[in-house]
Amino acid sequence: MQFDIITVLPELLESPLSHSIMQRAKDRGLLNVNLINLRDYGIGKHKQVDDYQYGGGAGMLMTVEPLDNCIEDLKSNKVYDEIIFLTPDGIPLTQTIANKLSLQKNILLICGHYKGIDQRIRDMHCTMEISIGDYVLSGGELAAAVLVDSIGRLIPGVLNDGTSALTDSFQDNLLAPPIYSRPAEYKGRKVPDVLLSGHDAKIEEWRLEQAQKKTNELRPDLNA
Ligand code: 6GU
């Protein structure tokens, strides 16, 4: 799977996608991330990519021409399955969306900065607009890293234990149950007996109970 990411801050995306599971996915040839510096398409001597908004208002936005030139350049080499703008006014990212996107081959991500991007880019090029939650980040890069991570780990062969993505929180609309490792007792706190029992059916039953209890307490909206 190939992600091309348009950004004015490629440095911000390098590290988050170069460790742990994402790096393993790259090493295995299952994931490739190509960062495109929008500055290379900037206008004039100062390679400008931003300007004030028509109608007035605080803050700059990313202008239409550098983005359009950049996107057209990329499109001339490749057909994208989705062109996604990361924005707080997009649809909220869910596990269902990550699952669907993990089946695609080529995805182009556009990271906004400042106040956002000229609406005409969204109208001309974007097939999806995604938000990672109801709060505002200073740019789309961290959101893009979150999106690539959530999708990348779902690509078949990326996780070592092929079933482990299936037991994640949200995969079944339940929060994950508590988990424990050695030692069986620490500072007087004991691992629940059932987990040491070796009784698989009882363990599964306990985990489901705990997951349901936690979901009802913290996220009743998930099984509404
Ligand atoms: Cl995708 N971008 C920005 N700038 N802020 C956000 C976001 C995206 N999702 C939540 N907040």
Residues whose N, C-alpha, C, O or C-beta is under 5 A from the ligand:
A	BS01	6GU	L86 T87 P88 I130 S131 I132 G133 Y135 V136 L137 S138 G139 G140 A143
